[in-house]
């Protein structure tokens, strides 16, 4: 699946989830999925806990996060990269 196909699985609608990016057809925020993965959850744990989403939806969340990182940076404490 291409990057564009993955990103097409993400929806941003001001009337759904307060306009936050979420998995299309679900009210599951991209940021939630990324937080779960960052805290150590496996793809399978996410899928087991959020029925109806697919492996490609999780990859779409990662692709969306990657796109956001290209556009915006967080200020991190000095020395955090060492």
N, CA, C and O atoms as a Maestro MAE file, in Angstrom:
{
 s_m_m2io_version
 :::
 2.0.0
}

f_m_ct {
 s_m_title
 :::
 protein
 m_atom[328] {
  # First column is atom index #
  i_m_mmod_type
  r_m_x_coord
  r_m_y_coord
  r_m_z_coord
  i_m_residue_number
  s_m_chain_name
  s_m_pdb_residue_name
  s_m_pdb_atom_name
  i_m_atomic_number
  :::
  1 25 0.849 -1.174 0.000 1 A "UNK " " N  " 7
  2 3 0.000 0.000 0.000 1 A "UNK " " CA " 6
  3 2 0.898 1.242 0.000 1 A "UNK " " C  " 6
  4 15 1.866 1.315 0.757 1 A "UNK " " O  " 8
  5 25 0.578 2.195 -0.835 2 A "UNK " " N  " 7
  6 3 1.396 3.406 -0.939 2 A "UNK " " CA " 6
  7 2 1.104 4.357 0.223 2 A "UNK " " C  " 6
  8 15 0.115 4.204 0.939 2 A "UNK " " O  " 8
  9 25 1.984 5.335 0.389 3 A "UNK " " N  " 7
  10 3 1.807 6.348 1.434 3 A "UNK " " CA " 6
  11 2 0.471 7.061 1.254 3 A "UNK " " C  " 6
  12 15 -0.267 7.258 2.220 3 A "UNK " " O  " 8
  13 25 0.161 7.448 0.015 4 A "UNK " " N  " 7
  14 3 -1.102 8.144 -0.245 4 A "UNK " " CA " 6
  15 2 -2.313 7.269 0.069 4 A "UNK " " C  " 6
  16 15 -3.311 7.752 0.602 4 A "UNK " " O  " 8
  17 25 -2.223 6.001 -0.258 5 A "UNK " " N  " 7
  18 3 -3.327 5.082 0.069 5 A "UNK " " CA " 6
  19 2 -3.488 4.963 1.584 5 A "UNK " " C  " 6
  20 15 -4.608 4.926 2.094 5 A "UNK " " O  " 8
  21 25 -2.365 4.904 2.298 6 A "UNK " " N  " 7
  22 3 -2.440 4.842 3.762 6 A "UNK " " CA " 6
  23 2 -3.065 6.122 4.316 6 A "UNK " " C  " 6
  24 15 -3.961 6.067 5.158 6 A "UNK " " O  " 8
  25 25 -2.589 7.269 3.844 7 A "UNK " " N  " 7
  26 3 -3.097 8.539 4.360 7 A "UNK " " CA " 6
  27 2 -4.576 8.730 4.050 7 A "UNK " " C  " 6
  28 15 -5.267 9.452 4.769 7 A "UNK " " O  " 8
  29 25 -5.067 8.101 3.003 8 A "UNK " " N  " 7
  30 3 -6.488 8.165 2.664 8 A "UNK " " CA " 6
  31 2 -7.358 7.468 3.717 8 A "UNK " " C  " 6
  32 15 -8.575 7.649 3.731 8 A "UNK " " O  " 8
  33 25 -6.746 6.681 4.587 9 A "UNK " " N  " 7
  34 3 -7.477 5.988 5.643 9 A "UNK " " CA " 6
  35 2 -7.677 6.887 6.869 9 A "UNK " " C  " 6
  36 15 -8.337 6.498 7.833 9 A "UNK " " O  " 8
  37 25 -7.104 8.086 6.822 10 A "UNK " " N  " 7
  38 3 -7.217 9.038 7.929 10 A "UNK " " CA " 6
  39 2 -8.225 10.118 7.547 10 A "UNK " " C  " 6
  40 15 -8.244 10.588 6.410 10 A "UNK " " O  " 8
  41 25 -9.049 10.499 8.496 11 A "UNK " " N  " 7
  42 3 -10.084 11.501 8.257 11 A "UNK " " CA " 6
  43 2 -9.906 12.668 9.228 11 A "UNK " " C  " 6
  44 15 -9.583 12.480 10.401 11 A "UNK " " O  " 8
  45 25 -10.125 13.873 8.709 12 A "UNK " " N  " 7
  46 3 -10.165 15.062 9.561 12 A "UNK " " CA " 6
  47 2 -11.460 15.791 9.226 12 A "UNK " " C  " 6
  48 15 -11.629 16.333 8.133 12 A "UNK " " O  " 8
  49 25 -12.366 15.789 10.193 13 A "UNK " " N  " 7
  50 3 -13.677 16.401 10.007 13 A "UNK " " CA " 6
  51 2 -13.977 17.219 11.259 13 A "UNK " " C  " 6
  52 15 -13.970 16.670 12.361 13 A "UNK " " O  " 8
  53 25 -14.240 18.515 11.117 14 A "UNK " " N  " 7
  54 3 -14.473 19.347 12.296 14 A "UNK " " CA " 6
  55 2 -15.658 18.890 13.153 14 A "UNK " " C  " 6
  56 15 -15.767 19.274 14.318 14 A "UNK " " O  " 8
  57 25 -16.538 18.076 12.583 15 A "UNK " " N  " 7
  58 3 -17.714 17.600 13.319 15 A "UNK " " CA " 6
  59 2 -17.508 16.231 13.969 15 A "UNK " " C  " 6
  60 15 -18.402 15.712 14.637 15 A "UNK " " O  " 8
  61 25 -16.336 15.659 13.771 16 A "UNK " " N  " 7
  62 3 -16.048 14.337 14.345 16 A "UNK " " CA " 6
  63 2 -14.756 14.431 15.144 16 A "UNK " " C  " 6
  64 15 -13.749 14.940 14.650 16 A "UNK " " O  " 8
  65 25 -14.787 13.945 16.366 17 A "UNK " " N  " 7
  66 3 -13.596 13.908 17.235 17 A "UNK " " CA " 6
  67 2 -12.946 15.282 17.377 17 A "UNK " " C  " 6
  68 15 -11.722 15.403 17.423 17 A "UNK " " O  " 8
  69 25 -13.782 16.311 17.445 18 A "UNK " " N  " 7
  70 3 -13.290 17.677 17.643 18 A "UNK " " CA " 6
  71 2 -12.333 18.129 16.546 18 A "UNK " " C  " 6
  72 15 -11.507 19.015 16.764 18 A "UNK " " O  " 8
  73 25 -12.444 17.519 15.366 19 A "UNK " " N  " 7
  74 3 -11.583 17.894 14.253 19 A "UNK " " CA " 6
  75 2 -10.200 17.277 14.300 19 A "UNK " " C  " 6
  76 15 -9.341 17.611 13.483 19 A "UNK " " O  " 8
  77 25 -9.975 16.378 15.252 20 A "UNK " " N  " 7
  78 3 -8.664 15.718 15.333 20 A "UNK " " CA " 6
  79 2 -8.590 14.610 14.285 20 A "UNK " " C  " 6
  80 15 -9.609 14.007 13.948 20 A "UNK " " O  " 8
  81 25 -7.393 14.342 13.772 21 A "UNK " " N  " 7
  82 3 -7.251 13.253 12.803 21 A "UNK " " CA " 6
  83 2 -7.626 11.914 13.444 21 A "UNK " " C  " 6
  84 15 -7.169 11.587 14.539 21 A "UNK " " O  " 8
  85 25 -8.450 11.164 12.757 22 A "UNK " " N  " 7
  86 3 -8.843 9.851 13.268 22 A "UNK " " CA " 6
  87 2 -8.917 8.849 12.117 22 A "UNK " " C  " 6
  88 15 -8.885 9.213 10.941 22 A "UNK " " O  " 8
  89 25 -9.016 7.595 12.494 23 A "UNK " " N  " 7
  90 3 -9.127 6.533 11.495 23 A "UNK " " CA " 6
  91 2 -10.501 6.649 10.840 23 A "UNK " " C  " 6
  92 15 -11.527 6.662 11.521 23 A "UNK " " O  " 8
  93 25 -10.507 6.732 9.524 24 A "UNK " " N  " 7
  94 3 -11.751 6.920 8.770 24 A "UNK " " CA " 6
  95 2 -12.763 5.831 9.136 24 A "UNK " " C  " 6
  96 15 -12.445 4.642 9.141 24 A "UNK " " O  " 8
  97 25 -13.982 6.265 9.440 25 A "UNK " " N  " 7
  98 3 -15.044 5.332 9.788 25 A "UNK " " CA " 6
  99 2 -15.057 4.934 11.253 25 A "UNK " " C  " 6
  100 15 -15.903 4.146 11.676 25 A "UNK " " O  " 8
  101 25 -14.125 5.473 12.030 26 A "UNK " " N  " 7
  102 3 -14.024 5.170 13.460 26 A "UNK " " CA " 6
  103 2 -13.789 6.478 14.206 26 A "UNK " " C  " 6
  104 15 -13.409 7.484 13.606 26 A "UNK " " O  " 8
  105 25 -14.010 6.458 15.467 27 A "UNK " " N  " 7
  106 3 -13.718 7.629 16.299 27 A "UNK " " CA " 6
  107 2 -12.480 7.340 17.143 27 A "UNK " " C  " 6
  108 15 -12.461 7.550 18.356 27 A "UNK " " O  " 8
  109 25 -11.474 6.864 16.476 28 A "UNK " " N  " 7
  110 3 -10.204 6.527 17.124 28 A "UNK " " CA " 6
  111 2 -9.154 7.497 16.620 28 A "UNK " " C  " 6
  112 15 -8.806 7.500 15.440 28 A "UNK " " O  " 8
  113 25 -8.654 8.320 17.530 29 A "UNK " " N  " 7
  114 3 -7.679 9.339 17.165 29 A "UNK " " CA " 6
  115 2 -6.351 8.726 16.740 29 A "UNK " " C  " 6
  116 15 -5.900 7.733 17.311 29 A "UNK " " O  " 8
  117 25 -5.745 9.321 15.750 30 A "UNK " " N  " 7
  118 3 -4.398 8.938 15.325 30 A "UNK " " CA " 6
  119 2 -3.436 9.043 16.508 30 A "UNK " " C  " 6
  120 15 -2.603 8.162 16.717 30 A "UNK " " O  " 8
  121 25 -3.555 10.117 17.274 31 A "UNK " " N  " 7
  122 3 -2.647 10.325 18.408 31 A "UNK " " CA " 6
  123 2 -2.783 9.219 19.448 31 A "UNK " " C  " 6
  124 15 -1.792 8.855 20.081 31 A "UNK " " O  " 8
  125 25 -3.983 8.675 19.641 32 A "UNK " " N  " 7
  126 3 -4.171 7.570 20.580 32 A "UNK " " CA " 6
  127 2 -3.383 6.354 20.114 32 A "UNK " " C  " 6
  128 15 -2.658 5.737 20.894 32 A "UNK " " O  " 8
  129 25 -3.530 6.016 18.850 33 A "UNK " " N  " 7
  130 3 -2.829 4.845 18.313 33 A "UNK " " CA " 6
  131 2 -1.314 5.035 18.429 33 A "UNK " " C  " 6
  132 15 -0.602 4.110 18.820 33 A "UNK " " O  " 8
  133 25 -0.823 6.226 18.091 34 A "UNK " " N  " 7
  134 3 0.609 6.486 18.198 34 A "UNK " " CA " 6
  135 2 1.076 6.418 19.648 34 A "UNK " " C  " 6
  136 15 2.154 5.891 19.921 34 A "UNK " " O  " 8
  137 25 0.281 6.942 20.584 35 A "UNK " " N  " 7
  138 3 0.632 6.857 22.005 35 A "UNK " " CA " 6
  139 2 0.697 5.407 22.475 35 A "UNK " " C  " 6
  140 15 1.602 5.031 23.220 35 A "UNK " " O  " 8
  141 25 -0.263 4.595 22.039 36 A "UNK " " N  " 7
  142 3 -0.262 3.179 22.430 36 A "UNK " " CA " 6
  143 2 0.983 2.475 21.911 36 A "UNK " " C  " 6
  144 15 1.631 1.729 22.645 36 A "UNK " " O  " 8
  145 25 1.320 2.712 20.642 37 A "UNK " " N  " 7
  146 3 2.516 2.093 20.068 37 A "UNK " " CA " 6
  147 2 3.772 2.579 20.793 37 A "UNK " " C  " 6
  148 15 4.673 1.790 21.073 37 A "UNK " " O  " 8
  149 25 3.830 3.874 21.093 38 A "UNK " " N  " 7
  150 3 4.995 4.436 21.779 38 A "UNK " " CA " 6
  151 2 5.152 3.863 23.184 38 A "UNK " " C  " 6
  152 15 6.268 3.765 23.695 38 A "UNK " " O  " 8
  153 25 4.041 3.488 23.806 39 A "UNK " " N  " 7
  154 3 4.113 2.932 25.157 39 A "UNK " " CA " 6
  155 2 4.405 1.436 25.157 39 A "UNK " " C  " 6
  156 15 4.468 0.810 26.215 39 A "UNK " " O  " 8
  157 25 4.583 0.866 23.964 40 A "UNK " " N  " 7
  158 3 4.991 -0.534 23.889 40 A "UNK " " CA " 6
  159 2 3.947 -1.514 23.394 40 A "UNK " " C  " 6
  160 15 4.221 -2.708 23.280 40 A "UNK " " O  " 8
  161 25 2.755 -1.024 23.099 41 A "UNK " " N  " 7
  162 3 1.739 -1.933 22.577 41 A "UNK " " CA " 6
  163 2 2.168 -2.449 21.209 41 A "UNK " " C  " 6
  164 15 2.797 -1.732 20.432 41 A "UNK " " O  " 8
  165 25 1.822 -3.694 20.927 42 A "UNK " " N  " 7
  166 3 2.060 -4.265 19.603 42 A "UNK " " CA " 6
  167 2 0.859 -3.942 18.705 42 A "UNK " " C  " 6
  168 15 -0.207 -3.550 19.178 42 A "UNK " " O  " 8
  169 25 1.065 -4.119 17.403 43 A "UNK " " N  " 7
  170 3 -0.053 -3.956 16.470 43 A "UNK " " CA " 6
  171 2 -1.214 -4.845 16.918 43 A "UNK " " C  " 6
  172 15 -2.368 -4.418 16.918 43 A "UNK " " O  " 8
  173 25 -0.896 -6.087 17.299 44 A "UNK " " N  " 7
  174 3 -1.949 -7.040 17.661 44 A "UNK " " CA " 6
  175 2 -2.725 -6.580 18.886 44 A "UNK " " C  " 6
  176 15 -3.941 -6.764 18.945 44 A "UNK " " O  " 8
  177 25 -2.051 -5.988 19.860 45 A "UNK " " N  " 7
  178 3 -2.752 -5.478 21.041 45 A "UNK " " CA " 6
  179 2 -3.711 -4.355 20.658 45 A "UNK " " C  " 6
  180 15 -4.825 -4.288 21.177 45 A "UNK " " O  " 8
  181 25 -3.291 -3.485 19.766 46 A "UNK " " N  " 7
  182 3 -4.167 -2.402 19.306 46 A "UNK " " CA " 6
  183 2 -5.376 -3.002 18.592 46 A "UNK " " C  " 6
  184 15 -6.513 -2.611 18.853 46 A "UNK " " O  " 8
  185 25 -5.132 -3.939 17.702 47 A "UNK " " N  " 7
  186 3 -6.228 -4.574 16.956 47 A "UNK " " CA " 6
  187 2 -7.189 -5.299 17.886 47 A "UNK " " C  " 6
  188 15 -8.403 -5.246 17.687 47 A "UNK " " O  " 8
  189 25 -6.655 -5.979 18.905 48 A "UNK " " N  " 7
  190 3 -7.499 -6.717 19.849 48 A "UNK " " CA " 6
  191 2 -8.362 -5.779 20.694 48 A "UNK " " C  " 6
  192 15 -9.489 -6.125 21.048 48 A "UNK " " O  " 8
  193 25 -7.849 -4.614 21.012 49 A "UNK " " N  " 7
  194 3 -8.556 -3.680 21.887 49 A "UNK " " CA " 6
  195 2 -9.465 -2.713 21.137 49 A "UNK " " C  " 6
  196 15 -10.321 -2.070 21.744 49 A "UNK " " O  " 8
  197 25 -9.288 -2.608 19.838 50 A "UNK " " N  " 7
  198 3 -10.110 -1.710 19.019 50 A "UNK " " CA " 6
  199 2 -10.645 -2.486 17.814 50 A "UNK " " C  " 6
  200 15 -10.160 -2.324 16.695 50 A "UNK " " O  " 8
  201 25 -11.657 -3.334 18.058 51 A "UNK " " N  " 7
  202 3 -12.214 -4.153 16.980 51 A "UNK " " CA " 6
  203 2 -12.699 -3.288 15.822 51 A "UNK " " C  " 6
  204 15 -13.235 -2.197 16.018 51 A "UNK " " O  " 8
  205 25 -12.502 -3.792 14.639 52 A "UNK " " N  " 7
  206 3 -12.969 -3.089 13.452 52 A "UNK " " CA " 6
  207 2 -11.867 -2.370 12.713 52 A "UNK " " C  " 6
  208 15 -12.003 -2.095 11.521 52 A "UNK " " O  " 8
  209 25 -10.763 -2.053 13.398 53 A "UNK " " N  " 7
  210 3 -9.669 -1.440 12.659 53 A "UNK " " CA " 6
  211 2 -8.757 -2.538 12.124 53 A "UNK " " C  " 6
  212 15 -8.778 -3.669 12.608 53 A "UNK " " O  " 8
  213 25 -7.969 -2.194 11.133 54 A "UNK " " N  " 7
  214 3 -7.107 -3.157 10.456 54 A "UNK " " CA " 6
  215 2 -5.647 -2.747 10.585 54 A "UNK " " C  " 6
  216 15 -5.328 -1.614 10.947 54 A "UNK " " O  " 8
  217 25 -4.783 -3.682 10.284 55 A "UNK " " N  " 7
  218 3 -3.341 -3.439 10.303 55 A "UNK " " CA " 6
  219 2 -2.989 -2.177 9.502 55 A "UNK " " C  " 6
  220 15 -2.154 -1.379 9.928 55 A "UNK " " O  " 8
  221 25 -3.625 -2.008 8.354 56 A "UNK " " N  " 7
  222 3 -3.355 -0.850 7.501 56 A "UNK " " CA " 6
  223 2 -3.756 0.458 8.174 56 A "UNK " " C  " 6
  224 15 -3.156 1.499 7.905 56 A "UNK " " O  " 8
  225 25 -4.768 0.417 9.050 57 A "UNK " " N  " 7
  226 3 -5.167 1.617 9.779 57 A "UNK " " CA " 6
  227 2 -4.062 2.056 10.740 57 A "UNK " " C  " 6
  228 15 -3.795 3.249 10.887 57 A "UNK " " O  " 8
  229 25 -3.429 1.092 11.386 58 A "UNK " " N  " 7
  230 3 -2.324 1.409 12.293 58 A "UNK " " CA " 6
  231 2 -1.157 1.982 11.500 58 A "UNK " " C  " 6
  232 15 -0.546 2.970 11.908 58 A "UNK " " O  " 8
  233 25 -0.852 1.363 10.373 59 A "UNK " " N  " 7
  234 3 0.227 1.882 9.524 59 A "UNK " " CA " 6
  235 2 -0.118 3.271 8.992 59 A "UNK " " C  " 6
  236 15 0.769 4.104 8.804 59 A "UNK " " O  " 8
  237 25 -1.397 3.518 8.751 60 A "UNK " " N  " 7
  238 3 -1.828 4.850 8.309 60 A "UNK " " CA " 6
  239 2 -1.571 5.886 9.397 60 A "UNK " " C  " 6
  240 15 -1.174 7.012 9.098 60 A "UNK " " O  " 8
  241 25 -1.792 5.520 10.645 61 A "UNK " " N  " 7
  242 3 -1.514 6.433 11.758 61 A "UNK " " CA " 6
  243 2 -0.026 6.761 11.823 61 A "UNK " " C  " 6
  244 15 0.351 7.911 12.050 61 A "UNK " " O  " 8
  245 25 0.811 5.759 11.626 62 A "UNK " " N  " 7
  246 3 2.261 5.984 11.634 62 A "UNK " " CA " 6
  247 2 2.649 6.881 10.461 62 A "UNK " " C  " 6
  248 15 3.459 7.794 10.617 62 A "UNK " " O  " 8
  249 25 2.077 6.623 9.295 63 A "UNK " " N  " 7
  250 3 2.375 7.449 8.117 63 A "UNK " " CA " 6
  251 2 1.942 8.893 8.356 63 A "UNK " " C  " 6
  252 15 2.648 9.822 7.967 63 A "UNK " " O  " 8
  253 25 0.794 9.088 8.990 64 A "UNK " " N  " 7
  254 3 0.326 10.438 9.283 64 A "UNK " " CA " 6
  255 2 1.290 11.126 10.256 64 A "UNK " " C  " 6
  256 15 1.634 12.294 10.073 64 A "UNK " " O  " 8
  257 25 1.717 10.407 11.277 65 A "UNK " " N  " 7
  258 3 2.682 10.957 12.228 65 A "UNK " " CA " 6
  259 2 3.982 11.342 11.545 65 A "UNK " " C  " 6
  260 15 4.577 12.369 11.872 65 A "UNK " " O  " 8
  261 25 4.427 10.528 10.601 66 A "UNK " " N  " 7
  262 3 5.653 10.837 9.851 66 A "UNK " " CA " 6
  263 2 5.479 12.113 9.035 66 A "UNK " " C  " 6
  264 15 6.383 12.946 8.975 66 A "UNK " " O  " 8
  265 25 4.322 12.264 8.412 67 A "UNK " " N  " 7
  266 3 4.055 13.483 7.637 67 A "UNK " " CA " 6
  267 2 4.050 14.709 8.543 67 A "UNK " " C  " 6
  268 15 4.584 15.757 8.179 67 A "UNK " " O  " 8
  269 25 3.455 14.581 9.706 68 A "UNK " " N  " 7
  270 3 3.421 15.703 10.650 68 A "UNK " " CA " 6
  271 2 4.827 16.061 11.121 68 A "UNK " " C  " 6
  272 15 5.135 17.239 11.302 68 A "UNK " " O  " 8
  273 25 5.673 15.070 11.319 69 A "UNK " " N  " 7
  274 3 7.045 15.325 11.775 69 A "UNK " " CA " 6
  275 2 7.848 16.064 10.708 69 A "UNK " " C  " 6
  276 15 8.785 16.792 11.036 69 A "UNK " " O  " 8
  277 25 7.495 15.888 9.448 70 A "UNK " " N  " 7
  278 3 8.173 16.622 8.387 70 A "UNK " " CA " 6
  279 2 7.805 18.099 8.415 70 A "UNK " " C  " 6
  280 15 8.589 18.954 8.003 70 A "UNK " " O  " 8
  281 25 6.611 18.386 8.901 71 A "UNK " " N  " 7
  282 3 6.072 19.733 8.871 71 A "UNK " " CA " 6
  283 2 6.302 20.520 10.157 71 A "UNK " " C  " 6
  284 15 6.336 21.750 10.131 71 A "UNK " " O  " 8
  285 25 6.456 19.834 11.262 72 A "UNK " " N  " 7
  286 3 6.485 20.505 12.555 72 A "UNK " " CA " 6
  287 2 7.453 19.800 13.487 72 A "UNK " " C  " 6
  288 15 7.588 18.577 13.448 72 A "UNK " " O  " 8
  289 25 8.116 20.565 14.314 73 A "UNK " " N  " 7
  290 3 9.068 20.011 15.262 73 A "UNK " " CA " 6
  291 2 8.652 20.374 16.679 73 A "UNK " " C  " 6
  292 15 8.060 21.426 16.918 73 A "UNK " " O  " 8
  293 25 8.968 19.495 17.605 74 A "UNK " " N  " 7
  294 3 8.735 19.777 19.014 74 A "UNK " " CA " 6
  295 2 10.014 20.321 19.630 74 A "UNK " " C  " 6
  296 15 11.108 19.880 19.281 74 A "UNK " " O  " 8
  297 25 9.886 21.260 20.528 75 A "UNK " " N  " 7
  298 3 11.047 21.723 21.284 75 A "UNK " " CA " 6
  299 2 11.340 20.683 22.363 75 A "UNK " " C  " 6
  300 15 10.523 20.454 23.255 75 A "UNK " " O  " 8
  301 25 12.494 20.065 22.274 76 A "UNK " " N  " 7
  302 3 12.896 19.059 23.250 76 A "UNK " " CA " 6
  303 2 13.980 19.656 24.136 76 A "UNK " " C  " 6
  304 15 14.703 20.559 23.714 76 A "UNK " " O  " 8
  305 25 14.097 19.152 25.369 77 A "UNK " " N  " 7
  306 3 15.150 19.667 26.245 77 A "UNK " " CA " 6
  307 2 16.521 19.506 25.627 77 A "UNK " " C  " 6
  308 15 16.778 18.535 24.915 77 A "UNK " " O  " 8
  309 25 17.407 20.457 25.895 78 A "UNK " " N  " 7
  310 3 18.778 20.401 25.390 78 A "UNK " " CA " 6
  311 2 19.423 19.126 25.907 78 A "UNK " " C  " 6
  312 15 19.282 18.769 27.077 78 A "UNK " " O  " 8
  313 25 20.135 18.444 25.013 79 A "UNK " " N  " 7
  314 3 20.811 17.201 25.404 79 A "UNK " " CA " 6
  315 2 19.944 15.972 25.302 79 A "UNK " " C  " 6
  316 15 20.413 14.874 25.602 79 A "UNK " " O  " 8
  317 25 18.685 16.112 24.885 80 A "UNK " " N  " 7
  318 3 17.807 14.948 24.818 80 A "UNK " " CA " 6
  319 2 18.169 14.020 23.674 80 A "UNK " " C  " 6
  320 15 17.731 12.870 23.651 80 A "UNK " " O  " 8
  321 25 18.969 14.502 22.717 81 A "UNK " " N  " 7
  322 3 19.350 13.665 21.575 81 A "UNK " " CA " 6
  323 2 20.641 12.900 21.789 81 A "UNK " " C  " 6
  324 15 21.117 12.223 20.878 81 A "UNK " " O  " 8
  325 25 21.215 12.998 22.979 82 A "UNK " " N  " 7
  326 3 22.476 12.294 23.230 82 A "UNK " " CA " 6
  327 2 22.297 11.163 24.181 82 A "UNK " " C  " 6
  328 15 23.261 10.466 24.499 82 A "UNK " " O  " 8
  :::
 }
 m_bond[327] {
  # First column is bond index #
  i_m_from
  i_m_to
  i_m_order
  :::
  1 1 2 1
  2 2 3 1
  3 3 4 2
  4 3 5 1
  5 5 6 1
  6 6 7 1
  7 7 8 2
  8 7 9 1
  9 9 10 1
  10 10 11 1
  11 11 12 2
  12 11 13 1
  13 13 14 1
  14 14 15 1
  15 15 16 2
  16 15 17 1
  17 17 18 1
  18 18 19 1
  19 19 20 2
  20 19 21 1
  21 21 22 1
  22 22 23 1
  23 23 24 2
  24 23 25 1
  25 25 26 1
  26 26 27 1
  27 27 28 2
  28 27 29 1
  29 29 30 1
  30 30 31 1
  31 31 32 2
  32 31 33 1
  33 33 34 1
  34 34 35 1
  35 35 36 2
  36 35 37 1
  37 37 38 1
  38 38 39 1
  39 39 40 2
  40 39 41 1
  41 41 42 1
  42 42 43 1
  43 43 44 2
  44 43 45 1
  45 45 46 1
  46 46 47 1
  47 47 48 2
  48 47 49 1
  49 49 50 1
  50 50 51 1
  51 51 52 2
  52 51 53 1
  53 53 54 1
  54 54 55 1
  55 55 56 2
  56 55 57 1
  57 57 58 1
  58 58 59 1
  59 59 60 2
  60 59 61 1
  61 61 62 1
  62 62 63 1
  63 63 64 2
  64 63 65 1
  65 65 66 1
  66 66 67 1
  67 67 68 2
  68 67 69 1
  69 69 70 1
  70 70 71 1
  71 71 72 2
  72 71 73 1
  73 73 74 1
  74 74 75 1
  75 75 76 2
  76 75 77 1
  77 77 78 1
  78 78 79 1
  79 79 80 2
  80 79 81 1
  81 81 82 1
  82 82 83 1
  83 83 84 2
  84 83 85 1
  85 85 86 1
  86 86 87 1
  87 87 88 2
  88 87 89 1
  89 89 90 1
  90 90 91 1
  91 91 92 2
  92 91 93 1
  93 93 94 1
  94 94 95 1
  95 95 96 2
  96 95 97 1
  97 97 98 1
  98 98 99 1
  99 99 100 2
  100 99 101 1
  101 101 102 1
  102 102 103 1
  103 103 104 2
  104 103 105 1
  105 105 106 1
  106 106 107 1
  107 107 108 2
  108 107 109 1
  109 109 110 1
  110 110 111 1
  111 111 112 2
  112 111 113 1
  113 113 114 1
  114 114 115 1
  115 115 116 2
  116 115 117 1
  117 117 118 1
  118 118 119 1
  119 119 120 2
  120 119 121 1
  121 121 122 1
  122 122 123 1
  123 123 124 2
  124 123 125 1
  125 125 126 1
  126 126 127 1
  127 127 128 2
  128 127 129 1
  129 129 130 1
  130 130 131 1
  131 131 132 2
  132 131 133 1
  133 133 134 1
  134 134 135 1
  135 135 136 2
  136 135 137 1
  137 137 138 1
  138 138 139 1
  139 139 140 2
  140 139 141 1
  141 141 142 1
  142 142 143 1
  143 143 144 2
  144 143 145 1
  145 145 146 1
  146 146 147 1
  147 147 148 2
  148 147 149 1
  149 149 150 1
  150 150 151 1
  151 151 152 2
  152 151 153 1
  153 153 154 1
  154 154 155 1
  155 155 156 2
  156 155 157 1
  157 157 158 1
  158 158 159 1
  159 159 160 2
  160 159 161 1
  161 161 162 1
  162 162 163 1
  163 163 164 2
  164 163 165 1
  165 165 166 1
  166 166 167 1
  167 167 168 2
  168 167 169 1
  169 169 170 1
  170 170 171 1
  171 171 172 2
  172 171 173 1
  173 173 174 1
  174 174 175 1
  175 175 176 2
  176 175 177 1
  177 177 178 1
  178 178 179 1
  179 179 180 2
  180 179 181 1
  181 181 182 1
  182 182 183 1
  183 183 184 2
  184 183 185 1
  185 185 186 1
  186 186 187 1
  187 187 188 2
  188 187 189 1
  189 189 190 1
  190 190 191 1
  191 191 192 2
  192 191 193 1
  193 193 194 1
  194 194 195 1
  195 195 196 2
  196 195 197 1
  197 197 198 1
  198 198 199 1
  199 199 200 2
  200 199 201 1
  201 201 202 1
  202 202 203 1
  203 203 204 2
  204 203 205 1
  205 205 206 1
  206 206 207 1
  207 207 208 2
  208 207 209 1
  209 209 210 1
  210 210 211 1
  211 211 212 2
  212 211 213 1
  213 213 214 1
  214 214 215 1
  215 215 216 2
  216 215 217 1
  217 217 218 1
  218 218 219 1
  219 219 220 2
  220 219 221 1
  221 221 222 1
  222 222 223 1
  223 223 224 2
  224 223 225 1
  225 225 226 1
  226 226 227 1
  227 227 228 2
  228 227 229 1
  229 229 230 1
  230 230 231 1
  231 231 232 2
  232 231 233 1
  233 233 234 1
  234 234 235 1
  235 235 236 2
  236 235 237 1
  237 237 238 1
  238 238 239 1
  239 239 240 2
  240 239 241 1
  241 241 242 1
  242 242 243 1
  243 243 244 2
  244 243 245 1
  245 245 246 1
  246 246 247 1
  247 247 248 2
  248 247 249 1
  249 249 250 1
  250 250 251 1
  251 251 252 2
  252 251 253 1
  253 253 254 1
  254 254 255 1
  255 255 256 2
  256 255 257 1
  257 257 258 1
  258 258 259 1
  259 259 260 2
  260 259 261 1
  261 261 262 1
  262 262 263 1
  263 263 264 2
  264 263 265 1
  265 265 266 1
  266 266 267 1
  267 267 268 2
  268 267 269 1
  269 269 270 1
  270 270 271 1
  271 271 272 2
  272 271 273 1
  273 273 274 1
  274 274 275 1
  275 275 276 2
  276 275 277 1
  277 277 278 1
  278 278 279 1
  279 279 280 2
  280 279 281 1
  281 281 282 1
  282 282 283 1
  283 283 284 2
  284 283 285 1
  285 285 286 1
  286 286 287 1
  287 287 288 2
  288 287 289 1
  289 289 290 1
  290 290 291 1
  291 291 292 2
  292 291 293 1
  293 293 294 1
  294 294 295 1
  295 295 296 2
  296 295 297 1
  297 297 298 1
  298 298 299 1
  299 299 300 2
  300 299 301 1
  301 301 302 1
  302 302 303 1
  303 303 304 2
  304 303 305 1
  305 305 306 1
  306 306 307 1
  307 307 308 2
  308 307 309 1
  309 309 310 1
  310 310 311 1
  311 311 312 2
  312 311 313 1
  313 313 314 1
  314 314 315 1
  315 315 316 2
  316 315 317 1
  317 317 318 1
  318 318 319 1
  319 319 320 2
  320 319 321 1
  321 321 322 1
  322 322 323 1
  323 323 324 2
  324 323 325 1
  325 325 326 1
  326 326 327 1
  327 327 328 2
  :::
 }
}
